[in-house]
Structure formats: C-alpha cells, structure tokens
Amino acid sequence: MAMRYLTTAQDMGELAIIKSLCEANAISCFFQHEHISSLYPGCSALLCRVLVDESDWVRADILLRRLRIPLREIEPSP
C-alpha cells in the first residue's frame, strides 16, 4: 500500500475532523507525528502530516477541499 501526502493538520481539532472524514468514507490513512504534535503545539516542524493510500487520494483531496471552503455569512433579514 503506497501512501501519498494529503495535508498537514494545523491543530488537534482539524486533525479530528480529517480523521472522522477519512473513517466515514473508508479512506485508508496514516497520521505522522499525531501524538508528538499535541505535546508541542505550535511547532511547525512537528505538525501532524496526513497520508492516505494512493488509490484513495483523489477522494480524500475532494473531501478536504470541501471541508476548507469558506462559509459565507448571510445578514439576517430585517
């Protein structure tokens, strides 16, 4: 199983969401520095790298891009 880099989680919250998306969509993944990044938050060299199986990369990339779409705030109607 060849693994391919998908993204780097910026914090434990984002990592939890990415893990949940992968599990819910049966995407094989590996989290490099998962526990070390929680011990040293803010250290960019130790942020958790998310790797997915090569065959699941396209689906994982689409899910991740959808996750990072900025939400547009709508003003309430008067």
Residue pairs with C-beta under 8 A, 6 or more apart in sequence:
1 28
1 53
1 54
2 53
2 54
3 30
3 51
3 52
3 53
3 54
4 51
4 52
4 53
4 54
4 57
5 49
5 50
5 51
6 29
6 50
6 51
6 52
6 57
6 60
6 61
6 64
7 18
7 49
7 50
7 64
8 47
8 48
8 49
8 50
9 15
9 18
9 31
9 37
9 47
9 48
9 49
9 50
10 47
11 41
12 37
12 38
12 41
15 31
15 34
15 37
15 48
15 50
17 67
18 50
18 64
18 67
19 29
19 31
21 27
21 60
21 63
21 64
21 67
22 28
22 29
22 52
22 60
22 63
25 59
25 60
25 63
27 52
27 53
27 56
27 59
27 60
27 63
28 52
28 53
28 56
29 50
29 51
29 52
29 53
29 56
29 60
30 50
30 51
30 52
31 48
31 49
31 50
31 51
32 48
32 49
32 50
32 51
33 46
33 47
33 48
33 49
34 48
36 46
37 43
37 46
37 47
37 48
40 46
52 60
